[in-house]
Amino acid sequence: MEFRAAQAAGAHLTLREHREKTLRSMWAGLVGLFLVRNKCGSIEVLFVPTPSLDRFEIFQNSVWVALFSDMDQGTRFPRAMRFPHASLIYRMQEAECLAIRRSPTTRRFEISRTTTDDQFGGLFLEMTGQELTPQLLAELTSEYEDTAHRFCSSIRMEPAPWPQ
């Protein structure tokens, strides 16, 4: 892990600076979830004591797997794969997610369509320990939008590797 961090674009950063950059990125992601809440019935954020390096996002019709464990591919963003609802991968991730969700060590937070700015501020404080001031919200919104724009610009449209 240390070697990989030293090879990254931010090799000049100290460990503390890497930590702060990572936290800001996570905070911007939480703000992003809040900003897109109207496009989902509900968003659950689960904090677990032993997280997977890879990220799994389960939707009604598919599961997306982001492979942070496979960053040697020379791209800025992790490889992401989509598996349909009928796939074995979907069923495996759904079962694992349900087990994680039911664990007494999991901290669960919900962002719904009806979550207000003030309610999200309380959730943000509870999740991060950081007060979400209007200035911080504006900064994190800008960081999220910049990342979303860079991600959308980097997508290569290729046919799906599975039958439709």
Backbone torsions as a table, in degrees:
resi	resn	phi	psi	omega
1	MET	NA	-43.0	-179.6
2	GLU	-65.0	-39.8	179.3
3	PHE	-62.5	-44.5	-179.2
4	ARG	-62.7	-40.6	178.9
5	ALA	-64.4	-37.4	179.7
6	ALA	-67.0	-28.2	-179.2
7	GLN	-84.4	-13.5	-175.6
8	ALA	-71.4	168.8	-179.0
9	ALA	-60.2	-27.7	-178.9
10	GLY	-95.0	34.7	-176.0
11	ALA	-61.5	-22.5	-179.7
12	HIS	-78.0	-10.9	-177.7
13	LEU	-79.8	148.1	174.8
14	THR	-78.4	168.2	177.9
15	LEU	-58.6	-40.7	178.7
16	ARG	-63.6	-41.4	178.9
17	GLU	-66.5	-37.6	175.2
18	HIS	-62.0	-42.4	179.6
19	ARG	-62.2	-46.5	-180.0
20	GLU	-64.3	-40.1	178.5
21	LYS	-64.3	-41.4	178.9
22	THR	-65.2	-44.3	178.5
23	LEU	-61.3	-44.3	179.4
24	ARG	-61.2	-39.5	178.6
25	SER	-63.8	-42.8	177.7
26	MET	-65.3	-42.1	178.9
27	TRP	-61.7	-43.3	178.3
28	ALA	-62.3	-36.8	176.8
29	GLY	-63.7	-40.4	177.2
30	LEU	-63.8	-42.1	176.9
31	VAL	-63.2	-39.7	177.2
32	GLY	-59.8	-41.9	176.8
33	LEU	-60.8	-40.8	178.5
34	PHE	-64.1	-41.1	-177.9
35	LEU	-66.4	-30.3	-178.0
36	VAL	-99.8	10.7	-174.8
37	ARG	-57.7	-28.0	-178.9
38	ASN	-72.1	-13.1	-179.8
39	LYS	-91.4	-2.2	-177.4
40	CYS	-129.4	153.8	174.5
41	GLY	-67.2	-40.6	-179.0
42	SER	-166.2	147.6	177.1
43	ILE	-121.5	126.8	175.5
44	GLU	-108.4	131.6	175.1
45	VAL	-110.6	121.1	-178.5
46	LEU	-112.3	127.5	174.2
47	PHE	-105.8	123.8	-177.6
48	VAL	-121.7	151.4	-177.8
49	PRO	-70.2	-26.9	179.5
50	THR	-129.1	80.6	-175.7
51	PRO	-73.3	153.8	172.7
52	SER	-74.3	147.6	176.0
53	LEU	-68.7	-34.9	178.6
54	ASP	-84.7	160.1	-177.6
55	ARG	-116.3	136.6	179.8
56	PHE	-121.4	126.1	177.4
57	GLU	-118.5	115.6	-175.5
58	ILE	-101.5	124.4	177.1
59	PHE	-115.8	174.3	-178.0
60	GLN	-61.6	-38.7	-174.0
61	ASN	-106.8	-7.7	-177.4
62	SER	-164.0	168.5	173.0
63	VAL	-124.8	137.3	175.7
64	TRP	-107.4	134.1	179.2
65	VAL	-117.6	119.9	176.1
66	ALA	-103.4	118.8	-174.2
67	LEU	-91.7	83.2	174.0
68	PHE	-69.9	-19.7	179.8
69	SER	-77.8	-4.6	-176.9
70	ASP	-126.7	57.1	-176.3
71	MET	-89.5	7.2	179.1
72	ASP	-82.5	17.2	-175.7
73	GLN	-88.7	-1.9	176.8
74	GLY	78.1	21.7	178.0
75	THR	-115.7	160.3	-179.1
76	ARG	-73.8	-34.5	-177.7
77	PHE	-110.8	153.2	179.7
78	PRO	-67.2	154.8	176.4
79	ARG	-66.8	134.0	179.4
80	ALA	-121.3	137.7	179.7
81	MET	-128.1	146.2	179.9
82	ARG	-114.2	134.5	177.1
83	PHE	-124.3	132.8	-177.2
84	PRO	-70.8	164.2	-177.1
85	HIS	-54.8	-34.5	-176.8
86	ALA	-81.1	-3.1	-174.9
87	SER	-80.9	157.7	175.9
88	LEU	-62.6	-41.1	179.8
89	ILE	-59.5	-43.1	178.4
90	TYR	-59.2	-49.1	-177.8
91	ARG	-63.2	-38.7	178.8
92	MET	-64.9	-45.1	-178.9
93	GLN	-69.3	-35.9	177.1
94	GLU	-62.3	-44.3	179.0
95	ALA	-65.1	-42.5	179.2
96	GLU	-65.1	-41.4	179.6
97	CYS	-63.5	-41.8	178.3
98	LEU	-63.0	-40.6	178.2
99	ALA	-65.0	-42.9	178.8
100	ILE	-64.0	-44.1	-178.4
101	ARG	-61.1	-36.1	-178.0
102	ARG	-83.4	-10.5	-177.1
103	SER	-65.4	139.2	179.0
104	PRO	-68.9	-14.4	179.7
105	THR	-91.5	-4.8	-179.9
106	THR	-85.0	131.7	173.1
107	ARG	-98.3	125.0	-173.4
108	ARG	-115.9	132.2	177.7
109	PHE	-129.9	142.4	-179.6
110	GLU	-120.2	133.3	173.0
111	ILE	-116.1	117.3	-177.8
112	SER	-114.8	175.8	178.0
113	ARG	-59.7	-28.1	-176.2
114	THR	-93.4	1.5	179.0
115	THR	-65.5	123.3	-179.1
116	THR	-86.0	168.9	177.2
117	ASP	-57.1	-45.3	-179.5
118	ASP	-64.8	-41.8	178.2
119	GLN	-63.7	-40.7	178.8
120	PHE	-65.8	-37.5	176.2
121	GLY	-57.4	-41.9	176.7
122	GLY	-66.1	-42.4	176.9
123	LEU	-62.6	-43.0	-179.4
124	PHE	-61.0	-44.2	177.9
125	LEU	-61.4	-44.1	-179.7
126	GLU	-66.4	-37.9	-178.4
127	MET	-75.5	-38.5	-170.3
128	THR	-110.9	-20.3	-173.8
129	GLY	80.0	6.0	-177.1
130	GLN	-114.2	132.4	176.2
131	GLU	-72.3	134.5	-179.4
132	LEU	-93.3	88.4	178.1
133	THR	-75.2	161.5	176.6
134	PRO	-56.4	-38.1	179.5
135	GLN	-66.2	-44.9	179.0
136	LEU	-64.6	-40.1	177.8
137	LEU	-59.9	-43.7	179.1
138	ALA	-63.7	-42.6	179.3
139	GLU	-63.6	-46.1	-178.1
140	LEU	-68.7	-34.9	175.6
141	THR	-61.8	-44.8	178.4
142	SER	-63.4	-42.6	178.6
143	GLU	-63.4	-42.7	178.4
144	TYR	-62.2	-47.3	-178.3
145	GLU	-63.9	-38.1	176.5
146	ASP	-63.2	-44.5	179.0
147	THR	-64.9	-43.8	179.4
148	ALA	-61.3	-40.6	179.2
149	HIS	-65.8	-44.5	178.2
150	ARG	-62.5	-40.7	179.3
151	PHE	-63.8	-48.8	-179.4
152	CYS	-61.0	-35.9	179.0
153	SER	-70.4	-23.2	-175.7
154	SER	-92.3	-7.5	-175.6
155	ILE	-70.5	130.4	173.6
156	ARG	-102.0	120.3	-179.5
157	MET	-77.4	111.6	178.1
158	GLU	-128.9	154.0	177.3
159	PRO	-61.3	147.2	178.1
160	ALA	-64.7	143.4	-177.7
161	PRO	-81.1	12.5	-179.6
162	TRP	-133.7	158.4	178.9
163	PRO	-65.1	143.3	-179.7
164	GLN	-86.8	NA	NA
